[in-house]
């Protein structure tokens, strides 16, 4: 089964912030990192349940999974949930950041 992938506004903003930060360190690397991130997120359309549950999963009835993307020091956690035939990318956070608190994780409407 192929899933549709939808990236929330929050996740898009977090990806943009990460790109800008990496770009300050290495402009060439930032472009490659971002393009790879887009490709990795697109690959969530195939077998997204293969990725492990995130630590945030313990807080919610709905499963929260994570995909790690990047190489040290630019490893990011792509947090997502699966609903029917949709994968919703909820957040993109640096791997060294603490897990999200209950009030930080907002689920998208299905409208």
N, C-alpha and C positions, 0 to 999 in steps of 0.2 A: 504494500500500500504506500502510495506517495502522499506525503502531507504538504499542505500549504504552510508557508512560514510567514508570520507577521511580526514585525519588530515594533514594539511600543515606542511612543515618543520619548519616554524616559530612557530607554536603552539607546535610542539614536543619539540623544544628547550626551549620554555617558561615553559612547563611542567617539563622538566628536571631541569631547574633552580629552579623552585618552590620546587621540590622534594629535591634537594640538600640543599636548605635553611631550609626546615622543618626538614630534617635529622640532621642538626647541632643542632636543638633544641631538637628533640626527634626521634631517629632512628626507634623505633618501630612504632610510630605514622606515620612517613613518608611512610613506606611501606604500611600500611593500607590506608592512604590517597591516595597514588598513585594507588593502586589496585581499590579503589572505584572510582577514577577519570576515569580510563579506563572503568569500568563498566557503569558509567554514560554516557560517550561519546558513548559507544556502544548502549545504550538505545535511543539515538537520531535517531536510525533507525526506530523507531515507533513514529509516530505523532510529528515530530519535530516542526511543526507550532504551537503547543500548548504553546511553550515558548514565552515570550513577546519580543517585539522589543527592541533592545538596544538603548541607547542614540545616538550611532554612526549612527543609521539608518537615521537620519535626513540629513546626509551628502551625501548619496549615492542613486542612482536610484534602486540599488539592495537591497533587505531587509537584514538587519543585526539583528539577534536575539541573545538572551543570555540565558544561563542556569547558575544558581548559583549552585556552588558545594562546599561542605565542611561546617565546623562549625567554628564559631568564635574561634580563630583569623585567621583561615586558609580558609577563604571563597574566592573562585576564580570565576571569570566570564569566561565562555566558550562562546566565540563569534563565531557565525557560520552563514552561508547562505545556502539556499536551492535552488538547480537548478535541475529542472526535477526530476529525481529519486536519486539525490545525495545530501548529506549533507556535506558541506566543513567546517571543524573546522579551523577558521582563526587565532584565538588568544586565549591564556589562561592567564588571568591577575588577579592579586590580586584585590579583591573587593574594597580596599581602594584607589587604583590608579585612577587618573583622566581618563576620557574617551580618546580614541584614537583620534589623530588629523587626518585630511583628508589624509595627506601624509604617515601616519603610517599603514593604512589599505590596504593591498595588496591582490587582488583577484587572485586565482589560475587560470592557464590556464586549459582548459578542455581537453587538449591533453593527 
